[in-house]
Amino acid sequence: MHMWSHRFRNRVCLPLIAAGLISGCQTSGRPSAGEQDYFTWVDAQGRVQQSPIIRKPAEATPPVANEENPDTGVEETERDPEFNLENYPDGNQLERDGYVRPGEPQPYFSWRDAEGNIRVSYYQPDTRSAVEKGRIKPPVELTPASVHRKSDMPATVTPRDGGDPDAFAILGIDQPEDSYLDRWGGRCCTDLDTANVEEWQRGREFGLEIDQNSESHTFLSGDSPYLMVRLPAGEERNGFVMRLRSFARDGLFVPSVAFLDADRAPLRIVTDIVADFVPESWHRRGYLEAFIPVMPEHGERWLVIYTREDDLRGQTVVDEERGPLRIPHVREGELSLTELSDR
């Protein structure tokens, strides 16, 4: 066997000689100092060849951090032969690729057609999520808005019994101002008309209309027509998400909403609603769309829909192919409400 090895100790190489086939053997173990490892192989003409085995140094001392390399002090190394993206690809990317690694054959399946011929088709796993496949509904994202509720009301500090009621003013201690909910409730809503209210409808989208015949009220934000909707009782219904749409018709009615208790005292006000505008299509008009939570289990029994004078002074601008479209804000409009899901 010496003719097939050179300076090999306890190493065996079994040659395979064939025209056009290259074969070889690699030594095992680590050479001692001063020795050189080779591997022997046969080229296409049948001649025996020997090539040295080039090894990288076992360890390299990392450079010390200095002014030229202040971050880590460690220089970049060559690609790791084992721990690399080919052996350990990104899991999300591998899933998108159907769990087929680069360079691997595409999986396939065999089948027989109507004429009895056996055919082979490549198989591409469906890696879409359940939401993308339409099996489950995507989670509802609530619309950003300014929310005022009872839990946000500041606590009022009062002097002890027998104390000077003007003590805080004398000491220069500022008493908290009334909350927005307090000030809003000072003008609403025990006197609102409940003769023509809408009942909440489950399981379907139902329409509402605010027009010249609608009742009006002077809210804290200005005079506005309004609609009242009776919500289901908390014993009957847990919280859910309401989809509110306001359709464009000679302008847009920009809604704000208030939730009242059974005595029509305000519990929560949702305003400055950052609703999305959905452009019109061949089968429907454009509309504003907002997703707002409803909480019957917290005592909310009435829903009041109104608009503000600040909103009436504004407009909605939509970018179209022909340029920006400006839609004025108006006091009347068509709306719809839909109960989407439990929160």
HELIX and SHEET records of a PDB file:
HELIX    1   1 HIS A    2  TRP A    4  5                                   3    
HELIX    2   2 GLY A   91  ARG A   96  1                                   6    
HELIX    3   3 LYS A  150  ASP A  152  5                                   3    
HELIX    4   4 ALA A  167  LEU A  171  1                                   5    
HELIX    5   5 TYR A  180  GLY A  185  1                                   6    
HELIX    6   6 PRO A  296  HIS A  298  5                                   3    
HELIX    7   7 GLU A  309  LEU A  312  1                                   4    
SHEET    1   A 3 SER A  23  GLY A  24  0                                        
SHEET    2   A 3 TYR A  38  VAL A  42 -1                                        
SHEET    3   A 3 VAL A  48  PRO A  52 -1                                        
SHEET    1   B 2 TYR A 108  ARG A 112  0                                        
SHEET    2   B 2 ILE A 118  TYR A 122 -1                                        
SHEET    1   C 6 SER A 146  ARG A 149  0                                        
SHEET    2   C 6 PRO A 266  THR A 271 -1                                        
SHEET    3   C 6 SER A 256  LEU A 260 -1                                        
SHEET    4   C 6 TRP A 302  TYR A 306 -1                                        
SHEET    5   C 6 LEU A 227  ARG A 230 -1                                        
SHEET    6   C 6 GLU A 198  GLU A 199  1                                        
SHEET    1   D 5 PHE A 206  ILE A 210  0                                        
SHEET    2   D 5 GLY A 333  ASP A 342 -1                                        
SHEET    3   D 5 PHE A 240  PHE A 247 -1                                        
SHEET    4   D 5 TYR A 287  VAL A 294 -1                                        
SHEET    5   D 5 ASP A 276  VAL A 278 -1                                        
SHEET    1   E 2 SER A 216  PHE A 219  0                                        
SHEET    2   E 2 GLY A 222  PRO A 225 -1                                        
SHEET    1   F 2 GLN A 315  GLU A 320  0                                        
SHEET    2   F 2 GLY A 323  PRO A 328 -1                                        
END                                                                             
